[in-house]
Amino acid sequence: MAAGLAGRSAKGKGVWPDMWCVKLSDSQRDALRELIKAQPKASAELVAALEAMDLARWDDLPDASLPWERVSELACAQGIGEADVVWDLTAQPAAMRSQP
């Protein structure tokens, strides 16, 4: 588990923590989630932390890779933008996307 603290300095007061940045494994995240859920009365901050953990999980997904040469070719051939080609390709079944 890696953690860092982002804060701001105040005159003579040191650092005030604004947020924690924590990298958790799946099992660590699940354990922390269960600890929060087990609290008899969770504060608004704990509820927000639970929601943030659920949303942050999506940040760990790998980036998508697209065949940009093919997207550009299809866009030029059809006289449409690349975004429209990507939209069309994602709407098709996988078997049709792989056809030239």
C-alpha positions as CSV (number, residue, x, y, z in Angstrom):
1,M,0.0,0.0,0.0
2,A,1.4,3.4,-1.0
3,A,0.0,6.6,0.4
4,G,0.7,10.3,0.1
5,L,-0.8,13.4,1.6
6,A,-1.6,16.5,-0.4
7,G,-1.9,19.5,1.8
8,R,-1.5,23.2,1.9
9,S,0.7,25.3,4.2
10,A,-0.7,27.9,6.5
11,K,1.4,30.6,8.2
12,G,3.0,29.0,11.2
13,K,0.4,26.3,11.3
14,G,2.2,23.5,9.3
15,V,0.2,21.5,6.8
16,W,-3.5,21.0,6.7
17,P,-4.4,17.8,5.0
18,D,-6.8,18.2,2.0
19,M,-6.9,14.6,0.8
20,W,-5.2,11.2,1.0
21,C,-3.9,9.4,-2.1
22,V,-3.8,5.7,-1.4
23,K,-3.0,2.8,-3.8
24,L,-4.7,-0.4,-2.5
25,S,-4.8,-3.9,-3.8
26,D,-8.2,-5.4,-4.5
27,S,-8.2,-7.3,-1.3
28,Q,-7.1,-4.3,0.7
29,R,-9.8,-2.1,-0.9
30,D,-12.4,-4.8,-0.1
31,A,-11.3,-5.0,3.5
32,L,-11.4,-1.3,4.0
33,R,-14.8,-1.2,2.4
34,E,-16.1,-3.8,4.8
35,L,-14.6,-1.9,7.8
36,I,-16.5,1.3,6.7
37,K,-19.7,-0.7,6.2
38,A,-19.3,-2.2,9.7
39,Q,-19.4,1.1,11.4
40,P,-22.7,1.5,13.4
41,K,-23.1,5.1,12.2
42,A,-20.9,6.1,9.3
43,S,-20.1,9.8,9.0
44,A,-20.6,11.7,5.8
45,E,-16.9,11.6,5.2
46,L,-16.8,7.8,5.5
47,V,-19.7,7.4,3.1
48,A,-17.9,9.7,0.7
49,A,-14.7,7.7,1.1
50,L,-16.7,4.5,0.3
51,E,-18.1,6.1,-2.8
52,A,-14.7,7.4,-3.9
53,M,-13.2,3.9,-3.5
54,D,-15.9,2.4,-5.7
55,L,-15.4,5.1,-8.4
56,A,-11.6,5.0,-8.1
57,R,-11.6,1.4,-9.1
58,W,-12.4,2.4,-12.6
59,D,-9.2,4.5,-12.8
60,D,-7.2,1.3,-12.6
61,L,-8.6,-0.2,-15.8
62,P,-6.2,-0.4,-18.7
63,D,-6.4,2.3,-21.4
64,A,-8.3,1.3,-24.6
65,S,-6.3,1.0,-27.7
66,L,-8.0,1.7,-31.1
67,P,-6.8,0.9,-34.6
68,W,-6.4,4.6,-35.5
69,E,-5.1,4.0,-39.0
70,R,-8.3,2.0,-39.8
71,V,-10.5,4.6,-38.1
72,S,-8.9,7.3,-40.2
73,E,-9.3,5.3,-43.4
74,L,-12.9,4.6,-42.7
75,A,-13.6,8.2,-41.8
76,C,-12.0,9.4,-45.1
77,A,-13.8,6.8,-47.2
78,Q,-17.2,7.7,-45.7
79,G,-16.6,11.4,-45.4
80,I,-17.4,11.5,-41.7
81,G,-15.4,12.3,-38.6
82,E,-13.3,9.8,-36.6
83,A,-15.6,10.1,-33.6
84,D,-18.5,8.9,-35.8
85,V,-16.4,5.9,-37.0
86,V,-15.5,5.0,-33.4
87,W,-19.2,5.3,-32.4
88,D,-20.2,3.0,-35.3
89,L,-17.5,0.5,-34.6
90,T,-18.4,0.2,-30.9
91,A,-22.1,-0.4,-31.8
92,Q,-21.2,-3.5,-33.9
93,P,-20.7,-7.0,-32.6
94,A,-17.1,-8.0,-32.2
95,A,-17.1,-10.3,-35.1
96,M,-18.1,-7.5,-37.5
97,R,-15.4,-5.1,-36.1
98,S,-12.6,-7.4,-37.0
99,Q,-13.6,-7.6,-40.7
100,P,-11.6,-5.4,-43.1
